[in-house]
């Protein structure tokens, strides 16, 4: 009783109360009681992690919460803040202030995607951070439709259309930065699922030396891209960093003596001095037709977002044979599997051997947080069955999780590569469609994805768990 009386009677300085609005106070059921440097202290009847994360986003400070009973919080709210008629469906604070700060926060921490997912009793918000999804917020279903409408209006989508998928784009401008957000809506059982893909507009910060190539790999790669013609193919699953590698390459090749044209879906980065074309299949502008047109535009270098079919592959080979350097991506699991894929498409082996400069496979591997990683002795059970553990691999590091890494155990990612230059020595293997060339790769000192992954484990940069899928392959 005494504690409750003190909580109500104690005078909170006006300067502290003015740190938040009445809308914020009543929306979150919070009372500010102290501001100390980078920390804000509130009283509330709830101290969940999701509430703390949300307040951290809104106020940009570390949050501490002192628990009080709902009765005391209601008394403090009525004493210190004027209550207005807050209509949940028109909560301007929540739809504008919170949403915009949410987008900026996701960009600041390096998130690539934001997922808004409605279910029967709630809507959860997940960020994709370093390639993995992590739940950050829970939104009530009564508030979610307002968020959806706000996003759809910003993206130029039809807010009355809730039965069909829609795609749009939002441009966010701040004093320090400008970036695009690709918006995709998908009707589900409990409402529209919204996914936001954060696209950095400027590729000038991407440098090929920072991507993860070893010294030998970058030497081999630069030799391949400096050739006046031929094809450079980068393979890997979605989200493996292929586009980033392509743009780092374009940045290296871009100068005032070279005409570079690209066809992409979507255009993820912009680079001054490059002519970029957005794919529009609904009007017949696909990769193959764009390539055909590009050849009449006097290009030196052509970048094709992806080789998806035999028509595009044939056009890329034609461009290479007529003296152009072609950069593109393809979905295969290894550098050598790219060759098999092209043969399966019906491309003659002699054309593959004479036009492809280099075949590359890449993956993105999460890097362990240096603040919380923990070293342990190697045990056989942490590896896939029948995996030959290197004799010099005795200890490894595991991910624990802390505040610095948002309790994931990882901060940032590093690309690993498998680079196979296509030389005359490989022609017999290509013509005979040999699936296994491990012995050839060893003889030539070419490291595979698996070897590079184990090297990162040895160096304590990543964990066995993170590269487990590669080891199974």
C-alpha positions as CSV (number, residue, x, y, z in Angstrom):
1,X,0.0,0.0,0.0
2,X,2.8,2.3,0.9
3,X,4.6,1.6,-2.4
4,X,1.5,2.3,-4.4
5,X,0.9,5.6,-2.6
6,X,4.4,6.7,-3.3
7,X,4.1,5.7,-6.9
8,X,1.1,8.0,-7.3
9,X,2.1,10.9,-5.1
10,X,5.7,11.2,-6.4
11,X,6.1,14.2,-8.7
12,X,7.6,13.4,-12.1
13,X,9.4,16.4,-13.6
14,X,7.6,18.1,-16.5
15,X,10.8,17.8,-18.7
16,X,10.5,14.0,-18.3
17,X,6.8,13.8,-19.0
18,X,7.3,15.9,-22.2
19,X,9.6,13.2,-23.6
20,X,6.5,11.3,-24.9
21,X,3.1,12.3,-26.3
22,X,-0.3,11.5,-24.7
23,X,-0.9,9.2,-27.6
24,X,2.3,7.2,-26.9
25,X,1.6,7.1,-23.2
26,X,-2.0,5.7,-23.6
27,X,-1.0,3.5,-26.6
28,X,1.7,1.7,-24.7
29,X,0.5,2.2,-21.1
30,X,3.8,3.8,-20.1
31,X,4.9,6.6,-17.8
32,X,8.4,8.1,-18.3
33,X,10.1,8.5,-14.9
34,X,13.8,9.0,-15.8
35,X,16.1,9.9,-18.7
36,X,19.8,9.0,-18.2
37,X,22.0,9.5,-21.2
38,X,21.1,6.7,-23.7
39,X,18.6,5.1,-21.3
40,X,14.9,5.9,-20.8
41,X,13.1,4.5,-17.7
42,X,9.3,3.9,-17.8
43,X,6.7,2.6,-15.4
44,X,4.3,0.1,-17.0
45,X,2.1,-2.9,-16.2
46,X,4.0,-4.9,-18.8
47,X,7.7,-5.5,-19.4
48,X,7.8,-7.9,-22.3
49,X,10.8,-8.1,-24.6
50,X,8.6,-7.1,-27.6
51,X,7.4,-4.0,-25.8
52,X,11.0,-3.0,-25.0
53,X,12.1,-3.6,-28.6
54,X,9.2,-1.5,-29.9
55,X,10.0,1.4,-27.5
56,X,13.7,1.1,-28.4
57,X,12.7,1.6,-32.0
58,X,10.4,4.5,-31.3
59,X,12.7,6.5,-29.0
60,X,16.1,5.3,-30.2
61,X,17.4,4.6,-26.7
62,X,17.9,1.7,-24.3
63,X,14.7,1.0,-22.4
64,X,14.2,0.0,-18.8
65,X,10.8,-0.7,-17.3
66,X,9.7,-0.7,-13.7
67,X,6.6,-2.9,-13.2
68,X,3.5,-1.5,-11.6
69,X,0.0,-2.7,-11.2
70,X,-2.5,-1.7,-14.0
71,X,-4.5,0.3,-11.4
72,X,-1.4,2.5,-10.6
73,X,-0.5,2.9,-14.3
74,X,-4.1,4.1,-15.0
75,X,-3.9,6.6,-12.1
76,X,-0.6,7.9,-13.3
77,X,-1.8,8.2,-16.9
78,X,-4.9,10.2,-15.8
79,X,-2.8,12.4,-13.5
80,X,-0.1,13.2,-16.0
81,X,-1.6,13.0,-19.5
82,X,-4.7,14.3,-21.1
83,X,-6.7,11.5,-22.6
84,X,-8.2,12.1,-26.0
85,X,-10.6,9.8,-28.0
86,X,-8.0,7.5,-29.6
87,X,-9.7,5.5,-32.3
88,X,-7.6,2.4,-32.9
89,X,-8.3,2.4,-36.7
90,X,-7.1,6.0,-36.9
91,X,-4.1,5.9,-34.6
92,X,-1.9,8.3,-36.5
93,X,1.0,7.8,-34.1
94,X,1.0,4.1,-34.6
95,X,0.6,4.1,-38.4
96,X,2.9,6.9,-39.2
97,X,5.5,7.4,-36.5
98,X,6.0,3.7,-35.5
99,X,5.9,2.4,-39.1
100,X,8.5,4.9,-40.5
101,X,10.8,4.3,-37.5
102,X,10.4,0.6,-38.0
103,X,11.5,0.9,-41.6
104,X,14.5,3.0,-40.7
105,X,15.4,0.7,-37.9
106,X,15.4,-2.3,-40.2
107,X,17.6,-0.5,-42.6
108,X,20.0,0.6,-39.8
109,X,20.6,-2.9,-38.4
110,X,21.1,-4.3,-41.9
111,X,17.8,-6.2,-42.3
112,X,17.1,-7.2,-45.9
113,X,13.4,-8.0,-45.6
114,X,10.5,-7.2,-43.2
115,X,7.6,-9.7,-43.0
116,X,4.2,-8.7,-41.7
117,X,2.3,-12.0,-41.1
118,X,-1.3,-12.1,-39.9
119,X,-2.6,-15.1,-38.0
120,X,-5.9,-15.9,-36.2
121,X,-5.2,-13.9,-33.0
122,X,-2.2,-11.7,-33.8
123,X,0.1,-10.4,-36.5
124,X,3.8,-10.9,-36.1
125,X,6.6,-8.8,-37.6
126,X,9.9,-10.5,-38.5
127,X,13.1,-9.1,-39.8
128,X,15.5,-11.1,-42.0
129,X,18.9,-10.4,-40.5
130,X,22.0,-12.0,-42.0
131,X,19.8,-14.3,-44.0
132,X,17.6,-15.6,-41.1
133,X,14.2,-14.5,-40.0
134,X,13.8,-13.3,-36.4
135,X,10.6,-12.1,-34.7
136,X,10.7,-8.5,-33.5
137,X,7.2,-7.3,-32.9
138,X,3.6,-8.5,-32.3
139,X,0.8,-6.3,-33.7
140,X,-2.9,-6.7,-32.7
141,X,-5.2,-7.7,-35.5
142,X,-7.3,-4.6,-34.9
143,X,-4.3,-2.4,-35.7
144,X,-2.9,-4.5,-38.6
145,X,-5.3,-3.3,-41.4
146,X,-4.2,0.3,-40.8
147,X,-0.6,-0.7,-41.3
148,X,-1.5,-2.6,-44.5
149,X,-3.4,0.4,-45.9
150,X,-0.6,2.8,-45.0
151,X,2.0,0.6,-46.8
152,X,-0.3,0.0,-49.9
153,X,-0.9,3.8,-50.2
154,X,2.8,4.6,-50.0
155,X,3.5,1.8,-52.6
156,X,0.8,3.0,-55.0
157,X,-1.2,-0.2,-54.6
158,X,-5.0,-0.6,-54.7
159,X,-6.2,-0.7,-51.0
160,X,-9.6,-2.0,-52.1
161,X,-8.1,-5.1,-53.7
162,X,-7.6,-7.8,-51.1
163,X,-8.1,-10.9,-53.1
164,X,-5.1,-10.8,-55.5
165,X,-1.4,-10.4,-54.9
166,X,0.1,-6.9,-55.7
167,X,3.6,-5.5,-56.1
168,X,4.8,-1.9,-55.6
169,X,7.7,0.2,-54.5
170,X,8.3,2.9,-51.8
171,X,11.2,5.3,-51.8
172,X,12.4,6.4,-48.3
173,X,14.5,9.6,-48.1
174,X,16.3,10.8,-45.0
175,X,19.0,13.4,-44.5
176,X,21.7,10.7,-44.6
177,X,20.3,8.2,-47.0
178,X,17.9,7.3,-49.7
179,X,16.7,3.7,-50.4
180,X,13.9,1.8,-52.1
181,X,11.6,-0.8,-50.6
182,X,9.9,-3.4,-52.8
183,X,6.4,-4.2,-51.4
184,X,4.7,-7.5,-52.1
185,X,1.2,-8.3,-50.8
186,X,-0.2,-11.9,-50.7
187,X,-3.8,-12.7,-49.6
188,X,-3.8,-15.4,-46.9
189,X,-6.4,-17.1,-44.7
190,X,-6.3,-14.3,-42.0
191,X,-5.5,-11.3,-44.1
192,X,-2.8,-9.9,-46.4
193,X,0.8,-10.9,-45.8
194,X,3.1,-8.1,-46.6
195,X,6.8,-8.5,-47.4
196,X,9.1,-5.5,-47.7
197,X,12.5,-6.0,-49.5
198,X,14.9,-3.2,-48.6
199,X,17.0,-2.2,-51.6
200,X,20.1,0.0,-51.3
201,X,20.0,2.4,-54.2
202,X,23.7,3.1,-54.5
203,X,26.2,0.5,-55.4
204,X,29.2,2.8,-55.0
205,X,29.9,1.3,-51.5
206,X,30.4,-2.2,-52.9
207,X,34.0,-3.1,-53.5
208,X,35.1,-6.4,-54.9
209,X,38.0,-6.7,-52.5
210,X,35.6,-6.7,-49.5
211,X,33.4,-9.5,-50.7
212,X,35.3,-12.5,-49.4
213,X,37.6,-13.7,-52.3
214,X,40.9,-15.2,-51.4
215,X,44.0,-13.7,-53.0
216,X,44.2,-16.5,-55.6
217,X,40.4,-16.4,-56.3
218,X,40.4,-12.6,-56.9
219,X,43.3,-13.0,-59.3
220,X,41.6,-15.7,-61.2
221,X,38.3,-13.8,-61.3
222,X,39.9,-10.5,-62.5
223,X,41.7,-12.4,-65.3
224,X,38.3,-13.7,-66.5
225,X,36.4,-10.4,-66.4
226,X,39.3,-8.5,-68.1
227,X,38.9,-10.5,-71.2
228,X,37.2,-8.6,-74.1
229,X,34.5,-11.2,-74.6
230,X,33.1,-14.4,-73.2
231,X,30.6,-15.2,-70.4
232,X,31.1,-15.0,-66.6
233,X,28.5,-17.1,-64.8
234,X,27.8,-16.9,-61.0
235,X,25.6,-19.6,-59.5
236,X,23.9,-20.0,-56.1
237,X,20.5,-20.1,-54.4
238,X,18.4,-17.0,-53.9
239,X,20.0,-14.7,-51.3
240,X,23.5,-15.9,-51.8
241,X,24.9,-12.5,-52.8
242,X,25.1,-13.1,-56.6
243,X,23.8,-9.6,-57.5
244,X,26.2,-7.9,-55.1
245,X,29.1,-9.7,-56.7
246,X,27.9,-8.7,-60.2
247,X,27.6,-5.0,-59.2
248,X,31.0,-5.1,-57.6
249,X,32.3,-6.4,-60.9
250,X,30.4,-3.7,-62.9
251,X,31.9,-1.0,-60.6
252,X,35.4,-2.4,-61.4
253,X,34.8,-2.5,-65.1
254,X,32.9,0.8,-65.4
255,X,34.8,3.7,-67.0
256,X,34.1,6.4,-69.6
257,X,35.5,4.2,-72.5
258,X,33.0,1.3,-71.9
259,X,29.3,1.0,-72.8
260,X,27.6,-1.2,-70.1
261,X,24.0,-2.2,-70.3
262,X,22.0,-4.4,-67.9
263,X,18.6,-6.1,-67.8
264,X,17.4,-6.8,-64.3
265,X,14.4,-8.0,-62.3
266,X,14.4,-6.0,-60.1
267,X,17.0,-3.2,-60.3
268,X,18.5,-3.5,-56.8
269,X,21.3,-0.9,-57.1
270,X,22.0,2.1,-59.3
271,X,25.4,2.8,-60.6
272,X,26.4,6.0,-62.4
273,X,27.5,5.4,-66.0
274,X,25.6,2.2,-66.5
275,X,22.4,1.9,-68.6
276,X,20.0,-0.2,-66.6
277,X,16.7,-1.7,-67.9
278,X,13.9,-3.1,-65.7
279,X,12.5,-6.5,-66.9
280,X,8.7,-6.2,-67.9
281,X,7.5,-9.6,-69.0
282,X,3.8,-8.4,-69.2
283,X,4.8,-6.3,-72.3
284,X,7.2,-8.8,-73.7
285,X,10.4,-7.3,-72.4
286,X,12.2,-10.5,-71.1
287,X,15.8,-11.3,-70.8
288,X,16.1,-12.8,-74.2
289,X,14.4,-10.0,-76.1
290,X,16.4,-7.4,-74.2
291,X,19.6,-9.1,-75.1
292,X,18.6,-9.1,-78.7
293,X,18.0,-5.4,-78.6
294,X,21.2,-4.7,-76.6
295,X,23.3,-6.1,-79.5
296,X,22.1,-3.2,-81.6
297,X,23.1,-0.7,-78.9
298,X,26.9,-1.1,-79.4
299,X,27.6,-2.5,-75.9
300,X,31.0,-3.6,-74.6
301,X,29.6,-5.3,-71.5
302,X,26.2,-6.8,-70.9
303,X,24.8,-7.9,-67.6
304,X,21.8,-10.2,-67.6
305,X,20.1,-10.7,-64.3
306,X,19.6,-14.4,-64.7
307,X,19.8,-17.1,-67.3
308,X,16.4,-18.9,-66.8
309,X,15.8,-20.7,-70.1
310,X,17.5,-21.9,-73.3
311,X,16.5,-18.9,-75.3
312,X,18.3,-16.5,-72.9
313,X,21.3,-18.9,-72.8
314,X,21.5,-19.0,-76.6
315,X,21.4,-15.2,-76.8
316,X,24.1,-14.9,-74.2
317,X,26.4,-17.2,-76.1
318,X,25.6,-15.3,-79.4
319,X,26.6,-12.1,-77.6
320,X,29.8,-13.6,-76.4
321,X,30.7,-15.0,-79.8
322,X,30.2,-11.5,-81.4
323,X,32.8,-9.9,-79.1
324,X,30.9,-8.9,-75.9
325,X,31.6,-9.7,-72.3
326,X,28.4,-11.1,-70.7
327,X,27.9,-11.3,-66.9
328,X,25.0,-13.3,-65.5
329,X,23.7,-15.6,-62.8
330,X,22.2,-19.1,-62.9
331,X,20.6,-21.4,-60.2
332,X,22.9,-24.3,-59.6
333,X,24.6,-25.8,-56.6
334,X,28.2,-25.7,-57.7
335,X,30.5,-24.1,-60.3
336,X,30.7,-27.4,-62.3
337,X,27.0,-28.0,-62.1
338,X,26.5,-24.9,-64.1
339,X,28.2,-26.6,-67.1
340,X,25.9,-29.6,-66.7
341,X,22.9,-27.3,-66.5
342,X,23.8,-25.7,-69.8
343,X,24.3,-29.1,-71.5
344,X,20.9,-30.2,-70.1
345,X,19.4,-27.0,-71.7
346,X,20.7,-28.3,-75.1
347,X,23.7,-26.0,-75.4
348,X,26.5,-27.8,-77.5
349,X,29.5,-28.6,-75.4
350,X,31.9,-27.0,-77.9
351,X,30.0,-23.6,-77.5
352,X,30.2,-23.8,-73.7
353,X,34.0,-24.5,-73.8
354,X,34.6,-21.7,-76.3
355,X,32.5,-18.9,-74.7
356,X,32.5,-19.3,-70.9
357,X,35.5,-17.6,-69.2
358,X,34.8,-18.7,-65.7
359,X,32.1,-20.5,-63.7
360,X,31.6,-19.4,-60.1
361,X,29.5,-20.7,-57.2
362,X,29.0,-18.7,-54.1
363,X,27.3,-18.7,-50.7
364,X,26.9,-16.3,-47.8
365,X,28.0,-17.5,-44.4
366,X,27.1,-15.7,-41.2
367,X,30.0,-14.5,-39.1
368,X,30.1,-15.4,-35.4
369,X,29.6,-12.5,-32.9
370,X,33.0,-11.8,-31.4
371,X,31.4,-10.6,-28.2
372,X,29.7,-13.9,-27.3
373,X,31.1,-16.8,-29.4
374,X,32.4,-19.6,-27.3
375,X,35.2,-22.1,-28.2
376,X,34.7,-25.8,-27.7
377,X,36.4,-29.1,-28.5
378,X,35.3,-30.8,-31.7
379,X,33.0,-33.8,-31.4
380,X,32.2,-36.1,-34.3
381,X,28.4,-35.8,-33.7
382,X,28.2,-32.1,-34.8
383,X,29.2,-33.1,-38.4
384,X,27.1,-34.8,-41.0
385,X,27.5,-38.6,-41.1
386,X,30.5,-39.9,-43.0
387,X,32.1,-36.4,-43.2
388,X,35.9,-36.6,-43.0
389,X,36.8,-34.2,-40.3
390,X,40.2,-32.6,-41.0
391,X,42.9,-33.8,-38.6
392,X,44.0,-30.3,-37.7
393,X,40.4,-29.2,-36.8
394,X,40.4,-29.8,-33.0
395,X,38.4,-26.8,-31.7
396,X,35.5,-24.8,-33.0
397,X,33.3,-21.9,-31.9
398,X,29.6,-21.9,-31.2
399,X,27.0,-19.1,-31.3
400,X,25.6,-18.1,-28.0
401,X,23.8,-14.8,-28.5
402,X,23.9,-11.4,-26.8
403,X,22.6,-7.8,-27.0
404,X,25.2,-6.8,-29.6
405,X,24.1,-9.5,-32.1
406,X,20.3,-9.3,-31.2
407,X,20.6,-12.7,-29.5
408,X,21.4,-14.5,-32.8
409,X,25.0,-15.3,-32.2
410,X,26.0,-13.8,-35.5
411,X,26.9,-10.3,-36.9
412,X,27.3,-9.8,-40.7
413,X,28.0,-12.3,-43.4
414,X,31.0,-13.3,-45.6
415,X,30.8,-14.7,-49.1
416,X,32.7,-17.9,-50.0
417,X,33.4,-18.8,-53.5
418,X,34.2,-21.7,-55.8
419,X,35.9,-20.4,-59.0
420,X,36.5,-22.7,-62.0
421,X,38.2,-21.1,-65.0
422,X,37.1,-22.8,-68.2
423,X,40.3,-23.8,-70.0
424,X,41.2,-26.1,-72.8
425,X,42.0,-28.8,-70.3
426,X,38.4,-28.9,-69.3
427,X,37.0,-29.4,-72.9
428,X,37.0,-33.2,-72.7
429,X,35.2,-33.1,-69.3
430,X,32.6,-30.7,-70.8
431,X,32.1,-32.7,-73.9
432,X,31.6,-35.9,-71.9
433,X,29.5,-34.2,-69.3
434,X,31.6,-35.5,-66.4
435,X,29.8,-34.8,-63.1
436,X,32.9,-35.3,-60.9
437,X,36.0,-33.3,-61.4
438,X,37.2,-33.1,-57.8
439,X,40.6,-34.5,-58.7
440,X,41.1,-31.9,-61.5
441,X,40.2,-29.1,-59.0
442,X,42.7,-30.4,-56.5
443,X,45.4,-30.6,-59.1
444,X,44.8,-27.0,-60.1
445,X,44.6,-25.7,-56.5
446,X,41.0,-24.7,-56.9
447,X,39.2,-24.7,-53.5
448,X,35.6,-25.8,-53.3
449,X,32.8,-24.2,-51.3
450,X,33.1,-27.0,-48.7
451,X,36.9,-26.4,-48.3
452,X,36.4,-22.7,-47.9
453,X,33.6,-23.2,-45.4
454,X,35.8,-25.5,-43.2
455,X,38.6,-22.9,-43.4
456,X,36.3,-20.3,-41.9
457,X,35.4,-22.7,-39.1
458,X,39.1,-23.2,-38.4
459,X,39.7,-19.5,-38.2
460,X,36.8,-19.0,-35.8
461,X,34.9,-16.8,-38.2
462,X,31.8,-19.1,-38.5
463,X,30.4,-22.2,-36.9
464,X,29.9,-25.8,-38.0
465,X,26.2,-25.3,-37.6
466,X,26.2,-22.4,-40.1
467,X,28.0,-24.4,-42.8
468,X,26.3,-27.8,-42.1
469,X,24.2,-27.7,-45.3
470,X,27.4,-27.1,-47.4
471,X,29.1,-30.0,-45.7
472,X,26.2,-32.3,-46.5
473,X,26.4,-31.3,-50.2
